[in-house]
Amino acid sequence: MTRTAVESFTLTQAKYLASKVAADMRRCQQLYGKPKSTGGTRQDPDINDYGTEIALMLRDKFIATFEFGFVRDTDNERLITWKYSVDSAGDLTSDDRPGRIVSGVDIKGASFRSYMTYSDAWSKLSEEQKTAYKEPLPVGRVGAPAYGSSLGSFQYDLAYSSTGVAMVRQTFKLYGR
């Protein structure tokens, strides 16, 4: 006797995970005033644009990590950020509620930023395929160095999952906070 099961990760399931990240971003906006919600231009993407980008990249297995938060302008050091790592192994079954966004961090001299790293599946695409894929996305990304982390460390705090794909969230917290 043999049994075959086929499960594919759909856009609907990807949107579910992306909505949890968007909920975290909305809470960040309530606490810190950013990201701004301006109607979604490429120069100033709003939360829905980030959610759309994440959902599409998740569906196509092109995202490895997504991070947003506040980074000091002078030295590119994190002050407070939230980082989501994608795990498609299906090992994680918890599905936490979004939230628990740290409040009260002094973000003077910092900018709101987002940073994405790409999966192995993305690296297998040609440059032409990557360009064609990115063109219709609502967030225009350019290459940038990773943020510094000498002021604090990441702590695992939540996990969001759907149909064998999980996004594990880590919060970067300053030392002594």
C-alpha positions as CSV (number, residue, x, y, z in Angstrom):
1,M,0.0,0.0,0.0
2,T,1.4,3.4,-0.9
3,R,0.1,6.8,-0.3
4,T,1.0,10.1,-2.0
5,A,0.1,13.5,-0.7
6,V,0.8,16.7,-2.6
7,E,0.6,20.0,-0.8
8,S,1.4,23.2,-2.5
9,F,1.8,26.5,-0.8
10,T,-0.8,28.9,-2.4
11,L,-0.9,32.7,-2.6
12,T,-3.8,32.6,-0.1
13,Q,-1.6,30.8,2.5
14,A,1.3,33.2,1.7
15,K,-1.1,36.2,2.2
16,Y,-2.0,34.8,5.6
17,L,1.6,34.8,6.7
18,A,2.3,38.2,5.2
19,S,-0.8,39.6,7.0
20,K,0.9,38.7,10.3
21,V,4.0,40.6,9.4
22,A,1.8,43.5,8.2
23,A,0.0,43.5,11.6
24,D,3.4,43.8,13.3
25,M,4.2,46.7,11.0
26,R,0.9,48.4,11.8
27,R,1.7,48.1,15.6
28,C,5.1,49.5,14.9
29,Q,3.5,52.4,13.1
30,Q,1.2,53.0,16.1
31,L,4.2,53.1,18.4
32,Y,6.8,54.8,16.3
33,G,5.0,56.6,13.5
34,K,6.5,54.5,10.7
35,P,6.3,52.9,8.2
36,K,4.2,55.7,6.8
37,S,1.0,54.7,5.0
38,T,1.0,57.1,2.0
39,G,-0.8,55.2,-0.7
40,G,2.0,53.0,-1.9
41,T,4.3,54.7,-4.3
42,R,7.6,53.1,-5.1
43,Q,9.5,55.9,-3.4
44,D,7.5,55.5,-0.1
45,P,5.9,52.1,0.2
46,D,3.2,51.5,2.7
47,I,2.4,48.5,4.8
48,N,0.1,46.9,2.1
49,D,2.9,47.1,-0.4
50,Y,5.3,45.3,1.9
51,G,2.6,42.7,2.6
52,T,2.1,42.1,-1.1
53,E,5.8,41.8,-1.7
54,I,6.2,39.3,1.1
55,A,3.2,37.2,0.0
56,L,4.4,36.9,-3.6
57,M,8.0,36.1,-2.6
58,L,6.7,33.5,-0.1
59,R,4.5,31.9,-2.6
60,D,7.4,31.5,-5.0
61,K,9.9,30.4,-2.3
62,F,12.2,33.4,-3.1
63,I,12.5,34.9,0.4
64,A,14.9,33.8,3.1
65,T,14.5,36.6,5.6
66,F,12.6,39.9,5.9
67,E,13.5,42.6,8.5
68,F,12.1,45.9,9.3
69,G,12.7,48.5,12.0
70,F,14.9,51.4,12.9
71,V,18.5,51.7,12.0
72,R,20.9,54.6,13.1
73,D,21.7,56.8,10.2
74,T,25.3,57.5,11.3
75,D,26.7,54.0,11.5
76,N,24.0,51.6,10.1
77,E,23.5,50.0,13.5
78,R,20.1,48.5,14.5
79,L,18.2,50.2,17.3
80,I,15.1,48.0,17.2
81,T,14.2,45.7,14.3
82,W,12.0,42.6,13.7
83,K,13.4,39.8,11.5
84,Y,11.4,37.0,10.0
85,S,13.1,33.8,8.8
86,V,11.3,31.5,6.5
87,D,11.3,27.8,7.3
88,S,9.6,25.6,4.7
89,A,10.7,22.3,6.3
90,G,7.3,22.0,8.0
91,D,8.8,21.3,11.4
92,L,7.1,24.2,13.1
93,T,3.5,23.9,14.0
94,S,2.8,26.8,16.2
95,D,1.0,29.8,14.9
96,D,1.3,32.7,17.3
97,R,-0.8,35.9,17.2
98,P,1.1,39.0,15.9
99,G,2.1,41.6,18.4
100,R,4.4,42.1,21.3
101,I,6.1,44.9,19.5
102,V,8.6,46.5,21.9
103,S,7.8,50.1,22.8
104,G,9.7,53.0,24.2
105,V,13.0,52.7,22.2
106,D,14.5,56.1,21.4
107,I,14.7,56.2,17.7
108,K,16.1,59.7,17.3
109,G,18.7,59.8,14.6
110,A,17.4,56.5,13.0
111,S,15.5,55.8,9.9
112,F,12.8,53.2,9.2
113,R,14.2,50.5,6.9
114,S,13.4,47.1,5.6
115,Y,15.8,44.5,4.4
116,M,15.2,41.2,2.5
117,T,17.5,38.3,1.8
118,Y,16.7,35.8,-0.9
119,S,16.5,32.0,-0.9
120,D,18.5,29.5,-2.8
121,A,15.6,29.2,-5.3
122,W,16.1,32.9,-6.1
123,S,19.8,32.5,-6.7
124,K,19.1,29.9,-9.3
125,L,17.3,32.5,-11.5
126,S,19.1,34.3,-14.2
127,E,19.5,38.1,-13.9
128,E,16.9,38.6,-16.6
129,Q,14.4,36.4,-14.6
130,K,15.1,38.3,-11.4
131,T,14.6,41.7,-13.1
132,A,11.4,40.5,-14.7
133,Y,10.1,39.2,-11.4
134,K,10.9,42.3,-9.4
135,E,9.5,44.8,-12.0
136,P,5.8,44.5,-11.0
137,L,6.5,44.2,-7.3
138,P,5.2,47.3,-5.3
139,V,8.5,47.7,-3.4
140,G,11.6,48.7,-5.3
141,R,14.6,47.2,-3.6
142,V,18.2,48.1,-4.2
143,G,21.3,46.4,-2.9
144,A,22.4,47.5,0.5
145,P,24.9,46.3,3.2
146,A,23.4,44.4,6.2
147,Y,22.8,46.3,9.4
148,G,25.2,46.3,12.3
149,S,24.3,44.5,15.5
150,S,27.0,45.4,18.0
151,L,24.5,47.3,20.2
152,G,22.3,44.3,21.0
153,S,21.2,40.9,20.0
154,F,18.3,39.0,18.4
155,Q,15.8,37.0,20.6
156,Y,13.3,34.5,19.2
157,D,9.8,35.5,20.2
158,L,7.0,34.4,17.9
159,A,6.3,32.0,15.0
160,Y,3.7,32.2,12.3
161,S,2.9,29.2,10.2
162,S,0.6,27.9,7.4
163,T,0.6,24.7,5.5
164,G,4.1,23.6,6.4
165,V,5.7,27.0,5.9
166,A,6.7,29.0,8.9
167,M,8.1,32.5,9.6
168,V,10.0,32.6,12.8
169,R,10.2,36.1,14.3
170,Q,13.2,37.5,16.1
171,T,13.3,40.9,17.8
172,F,16.5,42.8,18.0
173,K,16.9,44.4,21.4
174,L,19.5,46.8,22.6
175,Y,21.7,45.5,25.4
176,G,20.5,46.5,28.8
177,R,16.9,46.9,27.6
